[in-house]
């Protein structure tokens, strides 16, 4: 079982440099151990206290409008207050801090405490639940200590690493280990977009959002989760690479409130030995393109179904998660050099990095009380909606964004792709609105859910 652990990452956006590791030159240096490194880095790692207010649980009976109206004012669930403890890293002297989304993403009140006991209130200026990264801005902060950002592409297995955070709320703690693995896609939280650094430096609850640094005191990753059966550290922890955090910081400084990720417009799968053999390849490498959207920037660059993507910007990719990571680090608005393997021939093509197009317009529509299912919110499928909901590239028509109270009772779920209502095909939100406004007492909705056709029948 994988348990997410919250850690903090202190970093400052600086020109990427390859770290030069130096061995101790005297007995005095050996005696100091990691003390000089910790003394340099620790002030940039902060404790984060987040207050989260959640709605209280209510009985399922109140999901029925009749009983909800009948018992109005009785048994109303009271909001619950939860306190979250984690770590964070100061990225710049003017108050930008990085942490995990699961620490602060849903917080209504955030308090940040530095090692010299100064306290600041903070707000999330950019967060992404999928990547589990949040960028905070401290109020009235200046002249703060911060960590230098190392190019995480140059991190190697076997390097010494230190994890700094606030495990179990006992106070700032430093643990040591090595980088025990790279390219651990999908092993930690989120959907595997990250290209995680694995470490055996002990990481425990409360470390989330904390810093993973090298022996020079430079930030190489943000501690985010552990692989554990007991809830404690078993020597396998995961950190989000500093290069992805740098892109989050860049977008936060630009004023983005949500993370903009380049859109590939493909479906792919890792190369296996069997697939490599069928394609006449010597070694299994790269990502096989199994589907391609017509508007995909890869399609426009010359890629086709069956091609193998082996490198992005000179870095090998062996899974869709690694490919997403490389594109995310490069950022929207630029270009990426992708190596294509086709019929044994390799060629490097230039691909534009763009957001998923919002064309044709999504036409997001919420049905009124005149419709059979008031509160139902639907949208027309386009690349932007497909990317947001994680739907197949071939999906067409109208998708449910929010079923609303009545739609949920009828069996609708977010992500359902509507095909027909009462036997009439629906292709736009207007078609859905018209069909559910002019319907009789009996309603039949035919839809696709996770690739399977489902028919919902109910009576009004």
MONORFEN-V812265 format. One record per pair of residues at least 12 apart in sequence whose C-alpha atoms are under 8 Angstrom apart, sorted by sequence separation. I is the first residue (numbers start at 0). J is the second residue. If there is no record, write none. Layout:
# MONORFEN-V812265
i->I j->J
i->I j->J
This chain:
# MONORFEN-V812265
i->86 j->98
i->87 j->99
i->108 j->120
i->109 j->121
i->123 j->135
i->124 j->136
i->161 j->173
i->162 j->174
i->182 j->194
i->183 j->195
i->209 j->221
i->210 j->222
i->224 j->236
i->225 j->237
i->271 j->283
i->291 j->303
i->336 j->348
i->337 j->349
i->364 j->376
i->365 j->377
i->399 j->411
i->401 j->413
i->443 j->455
i->444 j->456
i->108 j->121
i->109 j->122
i->122 j->135
i->123 j->136
i->161 j->174
i->162 j->175
i->181 j->194
i->182 j->195
i->183 j->196
i->208 j->221
i->209 j->222
i->223 j->236
i->224 j->237
i->270 j->283
i->271 j->284
i->291 j->304
i->312 j->325
i->336 j->349
i->337 j->350
i->363 j->376
i->364 j->377
i->399 j->412
i->400 j->413
i->421 j->434
i->443 j->456
i->108 j->122
i->121 j->135
i->122 j->136
i->161 j->175
i->181 j->195
i->182 j->196
i->183 j->197
i->207 j->221
i->208 j->222
i->209 j->223
i->222 j->236
i->223 j->237
i->224 j->238
i->270 j->284
i->290 j->304
i->311 j->325
i->335 j->349
i->336 j->350
i->363 j->377
i->364 j->378
i->380 j->394
i->381 j->395
i->399 j->413
i->400 j->414
i->420 j->434
i->442 j->456
i->443 j->457
i->121 j->136
i->122 j->137
i->160 j->175
i->161 j->176
i->181 j->196
i->207 j->222
i->208 j->223
i->222 j->237
i->223 j->238
i->269 j->284
i->270 j->285
i->288 j->303
i->289 j->304
i->311 j->326
i->334 j->349
i->335 j->350
i->363 j->378
i->380 j->395
i->398 j->413
i->399 j->414
i->420 j->435
i->441 j->456
i->442 j->457
i->121 j->137
i->159 j->175
i->160 j->176
i->161 j->177
i->180 j->196
i->181 j->197
i->206 j->222
i->207 j->223
i->222 j->238
i->223 j->239
i->269 j->285
i->270 j->286
i->288 j->304
i->289 j->305
i->334 j->350
i->335 j->351
i->362 j->378
i->363 j->379
i->380 j->396
i->398 j->414
i->399 j->415
i->441 j->457
i->442 j->458
i->57 j->74
i->85 j->102
i->120 j->137
i->121 j->138
i->159 j->176
i->160 j->177
i->179 j->196
i->180 j->197
i->206 j->223
i->207 j->224
i->221 j->238
i->222 j->239
i->269 j->286
i->270 j->287
i->287 j->304
i->288 j->305
i->334 j->351
i->335 j->352
i->361 j->378
i->362 j->379
i->379 j->396
i->380 j->397
i->398 j->415
i->399 j->416
i->421 j->438
i->441 j->458
i->442 j->459
i->57 j->75
i->84 j->102
i->119 j->137
i->120 j->138
i->159 j->177
i->160 j->178
i->178 j->196
i->179 j->197
i->180 j->198
i->220 j->238
i->221 j->239
i->268 j->286
i->269 j->287
i->287 j->305
i->288 j->306
i->333 j->351
i->334 j->352
i->361 j->379
i->379 j->397
i->380 j->398
i->398 j->416
i->399 j->417
i->440 j->458
i->441 j->459
i->57 j->76
i->83 j->102
i->104 j->123
i->119 j->138
i->158 j->177
i->159 j->178
i->178 j->197
i->179 j->198
i->220 j->239
i->221 j->240
i->267 j->286
i->268 j->287
i->287 j->306
i->288 j->307
i->332 j->351
i->333 j->352
i->360 j->379
i->361 j->380
i->378 j->397
i->379 j->398
i->397 j->416
i->398 j->417
i->440 j->459
i->56 j->76
i->83 j->103
i->103 j->123
i->119 j->139
i->157 j->177
i->158 j->178
i->178 j->198
i->179 j->199
i->202 j->222
i->220 j->240
i->221 j->241
i->267 j->287
i->268 j->288
i->287 j->307
i->288 j->308
i->332 j->352
i->359 j->379
i->361 j->381
i->377 j->397
i->378 j->398
i->396 j->416
i->397 j->417
i->55 j->76
i->119 j->140
i->156 j->177
i->157 j->178
i->177 j->198
i->178 j->199
i->219 j->240
i->220 j->241
i->267 j->288
i->268 j->289
i->286 j->307
i->287 j->308
i->331 j->352
i->332 j->353
i->360 j->381
i->377 j->398
i->378 j->399
i->395 j->416
i->396 j->417
i->397 j->418
i->421 j->442
i->422 j->443
i->54 j->76
i->55 j->77
i->104 j->126
i->156 j->178
i->157 j->179
i->176 j->198
i->177 j->199
i->202 j->224
i->203 j->225
i->219 j->241
i->266 j->288
i->267 j->289
i->285 j->307
i->286 j->308
i->330 j->352
i->331 j->353
i->359 j->381
i->377 j->399
i->378 j->400
i->394 j->416
i->396 j->418
i->420 j->442
i->421 j->443
i->422 j->444
i->54 j->77
i->55 j->78
i->155 j->178
i->156 j->179
i->176 j->199
i->177 j->200
i->202 j->225
i->218 j->241
i->265 j->288
i->266 j->289
i->267 j->290
i->285 j->308
i->286 j->309
i->312 j->335
i->313 j->336
i->331 j->354
i->358 j->381
i->361 j->384
i->376 j->399
i->377 j->400
i->420 j->443
i->421 j->444
i->422 j->445
i->54 j->78
i->55 j->79
i->104 j->128
i->156 j->180
i->175 j->199
i->176 j->200
i->196 j->220
i->265 j->289
i->266 j->290
i->285 j->309
i->311 j->335
i->312 j->336
i->313 j->337
i->357 j->381
i->358 j->382
i->375 j->399
i->376 j->400
i->377 j->401
i->390 j->414
i->420 j->444
i->53 j->78
i->54 j->79
i->156 j->181
i->175 j->200
i->176 j->201
i->265 j->290
i->266 j->291
i->284 j->309
i->285 j->310
i->311 j->336
i->312 j->337
i->356 j->381
i->357 j->382
i->358 j->383
i->375 j->400
i->376 j->401
i->419 j->444
i->420 j->445
i->52 j->78
i->53 j->79
i->100 j->126
i->111 j->137
i->155 j->181
i->174 j->200
i->175 j->201
i->204 j->230
i->265 j->291
i->310 j->336
i->311 j->337
i->326 j->352
i->356 j->382
i->357 j->383
i->375 j->401
i->376 j->402
i->388 j->414
i->418 j->444
i->419 j->445
i->52 j->79
i->53 j->80
i->100 j->127
i->101 j->128
i->174 j->201
i->203 j->230
i->204 j->231
i->211 j->238
i->264 j->291
i->265 j->292
i->310 j->337
i->311 j->338
i->355 j->382
i->356 j->383
i->357 j->384
i->374 j->401
i->375 j->402
i->376 j->403
i->417 j->444
i->418 j->445
i->419 j->446
i->52 j->80
i->53 j->81
i->100 j->128
i->174 j->202
i->203 j->231
i->264 j->292
i->309 j->337
i->310 j->338
i->355 j->383
i->374 j->402
i->375 j->403
i->397 j->425
i->417 j->445
i->418 j->446
i->51 j->80
i->52 j->81
i->104 j->133
i->202 j->231
i->203 j->232
i->308 j->337
i->309 j->338
i->310 j->339
i->354 j->383
i->374 j->403
i->375 j->404
i->396 j->425
i->397 j->426
i->417 j->446
i->418 j->447
i->50 j->80
i->51 j->81
i->100 j->130
i->101 j->131
i->103 j->133
i->202 j->232
i->264 j->294
i->265 j->295
i->285 j->315
i->286 j->316
i->308 j->338
i->309 j->339
i->373 j->403
i->374 j->404
i->375 j->405
i->396 j->426
i->397 j->427
i->416 j->446
i->417 j->447
i->9 j->40
i->50 j->81
i->51 j->82
i->100 j->131
i->201 j->232
i->264 j->295
i->285 j->316
i->286 j->317
i->308 j->339
i->309 j->340
i->355 j->386
i->372 j->403
i->374 j->405
i->375 j->406
i->396 j->427
i->397 j->428
i->415 j->446
i->416 j->447
i->50 j->82
i->51 j->83
i->99 j->131
i->100 j->132
i->201 j->233
i->202 j->234
i->263 j->295
i->264 j->296
i->265 j->297
i->284 j->316
i->285 j->317
i->286 j->318
i->307 j->339
i->308 j->340
i->373 j->405
i->374 j->406
i->415 j->447
i->416 j->448
i->10 j->43
i->49 j->82
i->50 j->83
i->99 j->132
i->100 j->133
i->201 j->234
i->262 j->295
i->263 j->296
i->264 j->297
i->284 j->317
i->285 j->318
i->286 j->319
i->306 j->339
i->307 j->340
i->372 j->405
i->373 j->406
i->415 j->448
i->9 j->43
i->48 j->82
i->49 j->83
i->98 j->132
i->99 j->133
i->200 j->234
i->201 j->235
i->202 j->236
i->262 j->296
i->263 j->297
i->306 j->340
i->307 j->341
i->372 j->406
i->414 j->448
i->9 j->44
i->48 j->83
i->49 j->84
i->97 j->132
i->98 j->133
i->188 j->223
i->199 j->234
i->200 j->235
i->201 j->236
i->306 j->341
i->8 j->44
i->48 j->84
i->97 j->133
i->98 j->134
i->166 j->202
i->167 j->203
i->187 j->223
i->188 j->224
i->198 j->234
i->199 j->235
i->200 j->236
i->305 j->341
i->7 j->44
i->47 j->84
i->48 j->85
i->97 j->134
i->98 j->135
i->166 j->203
i->167 j->204
i->168 j->205
i->187 j->224
i->198 j->235
i->199 j->236
i->302 j->339
i->7 j->45
i->46 j->84
i->47 j->85
i->96 j->134
i->97 j->135
i->160 j->198
i->162 j->200
i->166 j->204
i->167 j->205
i->187 j->225
i->197 j->235
i->198 j->236
i->46 j->85
i->47 j->86
i->95 j->134
i->96 j->135
i->161 j->200
i->162 j->201
i->166 j->205
i->167 j->206
i->187 j->226
i->197 j->236
i->198 j->237
i->46 j->86
i->47 j->87
i->95 j->135
i->96 j->136
i->160 j->200
i->162 j->202
i->165 j->205
i->166 j->206
i->197 j->237
i->198 j->238
i->45 j->86
i->46 j->87
i->94 j->135
i->95 j->136
i->96 j->137
i->164 j->205
i->165 j->206
i->196 j->237
i->197 j->238
i->44 j->86
i->45 j->87
i->94 j->136
i->95 j->137
i->164 j->206
i->195 j->237
i->196 j->238
i->44 j->87
i->45 j->88
i->94 j->137
i->163 j->206
i->164 j->207
i->195 j->238
i->196 j->239
i->44 j->88
i->45 j->89
i->94 j->138
i->164 j->208
i->165 j->209
i->195 j->239
i->196 j->240
i->43 j->88
i->44 j->89
i->94 j->139
i->164 j->209
i->194 j->239
i->195 j->240
i->410 j->455
i->43 j->89
i->94 j->140
i->163 j->209
i->164 j->210
i->193 j->239
i->194 j->240
i->409 j->455
i->43 j->90
i->93 j->140
i->94 j->141
i->162 j->209
i->163 j->210
i->193 j->240
i->270 j->317
i->301 j->348
i->379 j->426
i->409 j->456
i->92 j->140
i->93 j->141
i->162 j->210
i->163 j->211
i->269 j->317
i->270 j->318
i->300 j->348
i->379 j->427
i->409 j->457
i->92 j->141
i->93 j->142
i->94 j->143
i->161 j->210
i->162 j->211
i->269 j->318
i->300 j->349
i->378 j->427
i->379 j->428
i->92 j->142
i->93 j->143
i->161 j->211
i->162 j->212
i->187 j->237
i->193 j->243
i->268 j->318
i->269 j->319
i->300 j->350
i->378 j->428
i->92 j->143
i->160 j->211
i->161 j->212
i->186 j->237
i->267 j->318
i->268 j->319
i->377 j->428
i->91 j->143
i->92 j->144
i->160 j->212
i->161 j->213
i->267 j->319
i->49 j->102
i->91 j->144
i->92 j->145
i->160 j->213
i->161 j->214
i->297 j->350
i->49 j->103
i->51 j->105
i->52 j->106
i->89 j->143
i->91 j->145
i->159 j->213
i->160 j->214
i->296 j->350
i->297 j->351
i->51 j->106
i->52 j->107
i->89 j->144
i->90 j->145
i->91 j->146
i->158 j->213
i->159 j->214
i->296 j->351
i->50 j->106
i->51 j->107
i->89 j->145
i->90 j->146
i->296 j->352
i->49 j->106
i->50 j->107
i->51 j->108
i->88 j->145
i->89 j->146
i->90 j->147
i->114 j->171
i->131 j->188
i->296 j->353
i->49 j->107
i->50 j->108
i->88 j->146
i->130 j->188
i->131 j->189
i->49 j->108
i->50 j->109
i->129 j->188
i->130 j->189
i->49 j->109
i->129 j->189
i->130 j->190
i->162 j->222
i->263 j->323
i->48 j->109
i->49 j->110
i->128 j->189
i->129 j->190
i->130 j->191
i->47 j->109
i->48 j->110
i->130 j->192
i->370 j->432
i->47 j->110
i->48 j->111
i->129 j->192
i->130 j->193
i->280 j->343
i->372 j->435
i->47 j->111
i->278 j->342
i->279 j->343
i->364 j->428
i->371 j->435
i->46 j->111
i->47 j->112
i->154 j->219
i->261 j->326
i->363 j->428
i->370 j->435
i->371 j->436
i->45 j->111
i->46 j->112
i->260 j->326
i->261 j->327
i->362 j->428
i->366 j->432
i->370 j->436
i->45 j->112
i->46 j->113
i->260 j->327
i->369 j->436
i->370 j->437
i->371 j->438
i->45 j->113
i->149 j->217
i->151 j->219
i->44 j->113
i->45 j->114
i->147 j->216
i->148 j->217
i->149 j->218
i->150 j->219
i->151 j->220
i->261 j->330
i->43 j->113
i->44 j->114
i->146 j->216
i->147 j->217
i->148 j->218
i->149 j->219
i->260 j->330
i->261 j->331
i->42 j->113
i->43 j->114
i->146 j->217
i->147 j->218
i->148 j->219
i->260 j->331
i->42 j->114
i->146 j->218
i->259 j->331
i->41 j->114
i->42 j->115
i->87 j->164
i->7 j->85
i->8 j->86
i->9 j->87
i->10 j->88
i->11 j->89
i->12 j->90
i->86 j->164
i->6 j->85
i->7 j->86
i->8 j->87
i->9 j->88
i->10 j->89
i->11 j->90
i->12 j->91
i->85 j->164
i->86 j->165
i->5 j->85
i->6 j->86
i->7 j->87
i->8 j->88
i->9 j->89
i->10 j->90
i->11 j->91
i->85 j->165
i->5 j->86
i->6 j->87
i->7 j->88
i->8 j->89
i->9 j->90
i->10 j->91
i->85 j->166
i->243 j->324
i->246 j->327
i->8 j->90
i->246 j->328
i->246 j->329
i->84 j->168
i->243 j->327
i->246 j->330
i->243 j->328
i->242 j->328
i->9 j->96
i->8 j->96
i->9 j->97
i->371 j->459
i->8 j->97
i->151 j->240
i->263 j->352
i->7 j->97
i->8 j->98
i->151 j->241
i->152 j->242
i->262 j->352
i->7 j->98
i->150 j->241
i->151 j->242
i->261 j->352
i->262 j->353
i->264 j->355
i->6 j->98
i->7 j->99
i->131 j->223
i->149 j->241
i->150 j->242
i->261 j->353
i->262 j->354
i->5 j->98
i->6 j->99
i->148 j->241
i->149 j->242
i->261 j->354
i->262 j->355
i->5 j->99
i->260 j->354
i->261 j->355
i->259 j->354
i->5 j->101
i->5 j->102
i->148 j->245
i->43 j->143
i->292 j->392
i->43 j->144
i->291 j->392
i->292 j->393
i->42 j->144
i->43 j->145
i->290 j->392
i->42 j->145
i->43 j->146
i->40 j->145
i->102 j->207
i->40 j->146
i->102 j->208
i->99 j->207
i->98 j->207
i->99 j->208
i->98 j->208
i->97 j->208
i->98 j->209
i->132 j->244
i->134 j->247
i->134 j->248
i->132 j->247
i->134 j->251
i->46 j->164
i->264 j->382
i->44 j->163
i->45 j->164
i->46 j->165
i->85 j->204
i->86 j->205
i->44 j->164
i->85 j->205
i->86 j->206
i->87 j->207
i->88 j->208
i->84 j->205
i->85 j->206
i->86 j->207
i->87 j->208
i->88 j->209
i->41 j->163
i->85 j->207
i->86 j->208
i->87 j->209
i->88 j->210
i->125 j->247
i->85 j->208
i->86 j->209
i->87 j->210
i->98 j->221
i->85 j->209
i->99 j->223
i->262 j->386
i->46 j->171
i->125 j->251
i->194 j->320
i->266 j->392
i->124 j->251
i->193 j->320
i->194 j->321
i->265 j->392
i->192 j->320
i->193 j->321
i->264 j->392
i->191 j->320
i->192 j->321
i->125 j->255
i->126 j->256
i->127 j->257
i->193 j->323
i->194 j->324
i->18 j->149
i->124 j->255
i->125 j->256
i->126 j->257
i->127 j->258
i->192 j->323
i->193 j->324
i->17 j->149
i->124 j->256
i->125 j->257
i->126 j->258
i->192 j->324
i->15 j->148
i->16 j->149
i->17 j->150
i->125 j->258
i->11 j->145
i->13 j->147
i->14 j->148
i->15 j->149
i->16 j->150
i->184 j->318
i->10 j->145
i->11 j->146
i->12 j->147
i->13 j->148
i->15 j->150
i->18 j->153
i->185 j->320
i->9 j->145
i->10 j->146
i->11 j->147
i->12 j->148
i->13 j->149
i->17 j->153
i->37 j->173
i->184 j->320
i->9 j->146
i->10 j->147
i->11 j->148
i->184 j->321
i->9 j->147
i->10 j->148
i->182 j->321
i->97 j->244
i->95 j->248
i->7 j->163
i->7 j->164
i->6 j->164
i->6 j->165
i->44 j->209
i->44 j->210
i->40 j->216
i->39 j->216
i->40 j->217
i->36 j->214
i->36 j->215
i->37 j->216
i->36 j->216
i->33 j->214
i->3 j->187
i->3 j->188
i->1 j->187
i->20 j->214
i->20 j->215
i->18 j->215
i->4 j->202
i->4 j->203
i->5 j->204
i->6 j->205
i->7 j->206
i->4 j->204
i->5 j->205
i->6 j->206
i->7 j->207
i->8 j->208
i->9 j->209
i->3 j->204
i->4 j->205
i->5 j->206
i->6 j->207
i->7 j->208
i->8 j->209
i->9 j->210
i->4 j->206
i->5 j->207
i->6 j->208
i->7 j->209
i->8 j->210
i->4 j->207
i->5 j->208
i->6 j->209
i->7 j->210
i->8 j->211
i->3 j->207
i->5 j->209
i->6 j->210
i->10 j->217
i->10 j->218
i->9 j->218
i->8 j->218
i->8 j->220
i->8 j->221
i->7 j->221
i->8 j->222
i->6 j->221
i->7 j->222
i->6 j->222
i->7 j->223
i->5 j->222
i->6 j->223
i->4 j->222
i->5 j->223
i->6 j->224
i->4 j->223
i->5 j->224
i->3 j->223
i->4 j->224
i->3 j->224
i->4 j->225
i->2 j->224
i->3 j->225
i->1 j->224
i->2 j->225
i->1 j->225
i->2 j->226
i->1 j->226
i->2 j->227
i->0 j->226
i->1 j->227
i->0 j->227
i->1 j->228
i->0 j->228
i->2 j->230
i->12 j->245
i->12 j->248
i->62 j->404
